[in-house]
Amino acid sequence: MNARDTIRDALWSVSADDRDTWIRMGMALKTEFGDSAFDIWDNWSRQAESYRAPDARAAWRSFKPRASGITIASLYYAASQNGWTGSAPARARRTKEEVRLSEARRQAELQRRAALAENAARRAKEMIFRAQMGFHPYLSRKGFPEAQGLVLNGNLLIPMRSSSEIVGLQSISESGDKRFLKDSVVKGANYRIGRGAVKWFCEGYATALSIQAALDMMRRTRDEIVVCFSASNLEHIARRGLVIADHDLHSCYGCKRRFDAPFGATECVHCGSDKIAPPAGEKSARATRLPYWLPPEYGDANDYHNLHGSPALAAALRDTLSRLHRKGGRINA
């Protein structure tokens, strides 16, 4: 197996759903192979439900080879963290000068990102200031026609905070297309509903609204709901609380298809390959080592709410609370 085949094999063990990981994998490939690696990255990117070809091409053009300090080693590390057991091709030792230049580039990139993040935070605050409270088609479609949110130019805005400071925002169009404001700091950012001792961590805003409706039925009006925006960010943020995870699909990097199966499945239901990546939502929920619940069928808690009603979701949350002592154990509907 040549280097490209090894890299392709490793890459398909990593989920493309998390934007930060998606970007890092692209940077690693472009640093190693230049523009000739775009097809490898683009084909892998298509497993993500949020994939859009124009976005992928634009992101690839923005990558600056070697400027970020991200190398192909980042890809191999991510793959190993997701169960890949292959080995990276041997690489020549770098000279002291190469190490020094690499560190200088890394520091310069960190400064560049910090400046971009500061500008993104400023733009987010300006947009939030200009936004008006109002109804939005996305909220209606998600089962909350009476709910209002910050609306600007037809988009629903979800402020993103870190240490109480606004660092960016998520924009949701009328069709449900979700985008982060360019250069927003996503890792560690969250949106909170309420303030309380008991915290419920979830990925999306609509999911949080469904959790809030269920908690209201349970008369738990002082609980806190934390929107983490992605599975990997949930894993990064969630501490001392309960997790409501999304029921995602497994990914096969043999036939490049997605499928539903119990967590811990060892082979693809389509091609029988053992080269599969576990569902992101449950994988991250397990990694938090907190009690968690996820719907019994594919989807998130908002889908479950709309399909079965708030009483059913409330019953599931009540069951989650009753099993609080079971750290990390799967809690079924």
C-alpha positions in Angstrom: 0.0 0.0 0.0 1.5 3.4 -1.0 1.4 6.5 1.1 -1.7 7.9 -0.5 -3.6 4.6 0.0 -2.5 4.5 3.6 -3.7 8.1 4.1 -7.0 7.4 2.4 -7.5 4.4 4.6 -6.8 6.4 7.7 -8.9 9.3 6.7 -12.1 7.2 6.3 -11.9 6.2 9.9 -12.5 9.8 10.9 -16.0 11.4 10.8 -16.4 14.5 8.6 -19.4 15.8 10.5 -17.4 18.1 12.8 -16.2 21.2 11.0 -13.0 21.7 13.0 -11.9 18.1 12.2 -13.0 18.6 8.6 -10.8 21.7 8.2 -7.8 20.1 10.0 -7.9 17.0 7.8 -8.0 19.2 4.7 -5.1 21.2 5.9 -3.1 18.1 6.6 -3.7 16.7 3.1 -2.9 20.0 1.4 0.3 20.4 3.4 1.4 16.9 2.4 0.3 16.7 -1.3 -0.9 20.2 -2.3 -3.9 20.6 -4.6 -3.6 17.0 -5.9 -5.1 15.8 -2.7 -8.4 17.7 -3.1 -10.3 14.7 -4.5 -9.3 12.5 -1.6 -10.5 15.1 0.9 -13.7 16.0 -1.1 -14.8 12.3 -1.5 -14.3 11.8 2.3 -16.2 15.1 3.0 -19.3 13.8 1.2 -20.2 11.5 4.1 -21.2 14.6 6.2 -24.9 15.5 6.0 -23.9 19.2 5.8 -21.7 18.7 2.8 -22.0 21.3 0.0 -19.6 21.1 -2.9 -19.1 24.9 -3.2 -18.3 25.2 0.5 -15.7 22.4 0.1 -14.0 24.1 -2.8 -14.0 27.4 -1.1 -12.5 25.9 2.1 -9.8 24.1 0.2 -8.8 27.3 -1.6 -8.4 29.0 1.8 -6.0 26.4 3.2 -2.4 27.7 3.4 0.0 24.8 3.1 2.5 24.7 6.0 1.3 28.0 7.4 -0.9 26.4 10.0 1.7 24.0 11.4 -0.8 21.1 10.8 0.9 18.1 9.1 -0.2 14.7 8.0 0.7 13.5 11.5 -2.5 15.2 12.6 -4.5 13.0 10.3 -2.9 9.9 11.5 -3.5 10.9 15.1 -7.2 11.6 14.5 -7.5 8.2 12.7 -5.8 6.3 15.6 -8.2 8.0 18.0 -11.1 6.6 16.0 -9.9 3.0 15.9 -7.6 3.0 12.9 -4.9 0.4 13.5 -2.7 1.0 10.5 0.8 2.5 10.6 2.1 5.7 9.1 4.9 5.4 6.5 8.3 6.2 8.0 9.3 9.9 7.7 12.8 11.4 7.7 13.9 13.2 10.9 13.6 17.0 10.6 16.6 19.2 11.1 16.8 21.7 13.9 16.3 24.5 11.4 13.2 22.8 10.0 11.8 22.4 13.5 12.5 26.1 14.3 10.8 27.2 11.1 7.8 25.0 11.7 7.4 26.4 15.2 7.7 30.0 13.9 5.0 29.2 11.3 2.8 27.7 14.0 3.1 30.8 16.2 2.4 33.1 13.3 -0.7 31.1 12.4 -1.9 31.2 16.1 -1.6 35.0 16.0 -3.4 35.2 12.7 -6.3 33.1 14.0 -6.6 35.1 17.2 -6.9 38.3 15.1 -9.6 36.7 12.9 -11.5 35.4 15.9 -11.5 38.9 17.5 -12.9 40.4 14.3 -15.5 37.6 14.1 -16.6 38.3 17.6 -17.0 42.0 16.8 -19.1 41.2 13.7 -21.2 38.8 15.7 -22.0 41.5 18.3 -22.9 44.0 15.6 -25.3 41.5 13.9 -26.9 40.6 17.2 -27.4 44.2 18.0 -29.1 44.8 14.6 -31.3 41.7 14.8 -35.0 41.8 15.9 -37.0 39.4 17.9 -39.5 37.6 15.7 -41.0 34.3 14.4 -39.1 32.2 12.0 -40.1 29.4 9.6 -37.3 27.1 10.9 -38.8 27.2 14.4 -42.3 26.5 13.0 -41.0 23.5 11.1 -39.3 22.2 14.3 -42.6 22.3 16.2 -42.4 25.7 17.8 -44.6 28.1 15.8 -45.1 30.4 18.8 -41.4 30.7 19.6 -39.4 33.8 18.7 -35.7 34.4 18.2 -33.2 36.9 16.9 -33.9 37.4 13.2 -31.7 39.3 10.8 -32.1 39.3 7.0 -34.4 36.3 7.1 -31.9 34.2 9.2 -32.3 33.0 12.8 -29.2 33.9 14.8 -28.0 31.8 17.7 -25.3 33.7 19.8 -22.2 31.6 20.7 -20.5 32.4 24.0 -17.3 31.4 25.7 -16.8 32.4 29.3 -19.9 34.6 29.0 -18.3 36.6 26.1 -19.9 36.5 22.6 -17.3 34.8 20.3 -19.5 34.2 17.2 -22.9 33.0 16.1 -24.7 30.3 14.2 -27.0 31.4 11.4 -30.0 29.2 10.4 -31.8 30.0 7.1 -35.5 29.5 6.5 -34.7 26.2 4.8 -32.7 25.0 7.8 -29.2 25.5 6.4 -26.8 26.1 9.4 -23.7 28.2 9.1 -21.2 29.5 11.6 -20.1 33.1 11.1 -16.7 33.0 9.3 -13.8 32.7 11.7 -16.0 32.3 14.8 -14.3 30.3 17.6 -16.6 27.2 17.8 -14.6 25.0 20.1 -15.8 25.6 23.7 -18.6 27.9 22.5 -22.1 27.3 23.7 -25.6 28.8 24.0 -27.5 28.4 27.3 -31.1 28.4 28.1 -31.8 29.1 31.8 -29.4 28.8 34.7 -29.5 26.0 37.2 -27.6 23.3 39.1 -28.8 20.5 36.8 -27.4 20.9 33.3 -28.6 19.1 30.1 -26.1 19.1 27.3 -27.2 18.7 23.6 -26.0 19.6 20.1 -28.6 21.8 18.4 -30.9 24.7 19.2 -34.1 23.0 18.2 -33.1 20.0 20.3 -32.7 22.4 23.3 -36.2 23.8 22.7 -37.6 20.3 22.8 -35.8 19.5 26.0 -37.0 22.8 27.5 -40.7 21.9 26.6 -40.2 18.4 28.2 -38.6 19.9 31.3 -41.5 22.4 31.6 -43.9 19.4 31.7 -41.8 17.9 34.5 -42.0 21.3 36.3 -38.2 21.5 36.2 -38.1 25.2 35.2 -34.8 25.9 36.9 -32.7 23.4 35.0 -30.0 24.7 32.5 -29.8 23.6 28.9 -26.4 23.9 27.1 -26.4 24.0 23.3 -22.9 22.7 22.2 -23.4 23.0 18.4 -21.7 19.7 17.5 -20.9 16.3 18.8 -17.2 16.9 19.3 -17.9 20.2 21.0 -20.4 18.5 23.3 -17.6 16.1 24.3 -15.3 19.1 25.0 -17.8 21.0 27.0 -20.0 18.6 28.9 -19.1 18.3 32.6 -21.2 17.4 35.6 -24.6 17.0 34.0 -26.7 14.9 31.6 -26.3 14.4 27.9 -29.0 14.2 25.3 -27.2 12.8 22.3 -28.2 12.6 18.6 -28.8 9.2 17.2 -26.4 9.3 14.3 -25.4 6.7 11.7 -22.2 4.7 11.4 -20.0 5.5 8.4 -18.2 2.9 6.3 -15.0 3.9 4.7 -15.0 0.7 2.7 -18.1 1.4 0.6 -18.4 5.0 1.8 -22.1 4.6 2.8 -23.8 5.3 6.1 -26.0 2.9 8.1 -27.8 2.4 11.3 -26.7 -0.3 13.7 -26.2 -0.7 17.5 -23.2 1.0 19.0 -20.2 -1.2 18.9 -21.1 -2.8 15.5 -18.0 -4.4 13.9 -19.0 -4.4 10.2 -20.9 -2.5 7.6 -24.4 -3.8 6.9 -24.0 -3.0 3.2 -20.6 -4.4 2.3 -19.4 -6.3 5.3 -16.3 -4.2 5.7 -14.9 -3.9 9.3 -13.6 -0.4 8.4 -16.4 1.6 10.0 -16.6 4.7 12.2 -19.0 4.8 15.1 -21.9 7.3 15.2 -20.6 10.7 16.3 -23.3 11.5 18.7 -23.2 8.4 20.8 -19.4 8.2 20.6 -19.1 11.8 22.1 -21.8 11.1 24.7 -19.9 8.0 25.9 -16.6 10.0 26.0 -18.1 12.5 28.4 -18.6 9.6 30.9 -21.9 11.2 31.9 -25.4 9.7 32.0 -27.0 10.1 28.6 -30.0 9.3 26.5 -30.5 9.2 22.7 -33.6 8.4 20.7 -34.2 4.8 19.8 -34.4 5.7 16.1 -32.3 7.8 13.8 -32.6 11.5 14.6 -32.3 13.9 17.5 -34.5 14.7 20.5 -36.4 17.3 18.4 -37.3 14.6 15.9 -38.4 12.3 18.8 -40.4 15.1 20.3 -42.2 15.8 17.0 -42.8 12.1 16.3 -43.9 11.0 19.8 -44.8 14.2 21.6 -43.5 16.1 24.6 -44.9 13.6 27.2 -42.8 10.8 25.6 -39.6 13.0 25.7 -40.4 14.0 29.3 -40.7 10.4 30.3 -37.3 9.7 28.7 -35.7 12.6 30.5 -37.3 11.5 33.8 -35.8 8.1 33.3 -32.4 9.6 32.6 -32.6 11.5 35.9 -33.6 8.4 37.8 -30.5 6.6 36.5 -28.1 9.5 37.3 -25.9 7.2 39.3 -25.1 5.1 36.3 -22.2 7.0 35.0 -21.8 6.6 31.2 -24.3 3.7 31.0 -26.6 3.8 28.0 -30.1 4.8 28.9 -32.7 3.5 26.5 -36.1 5.1 25.6 
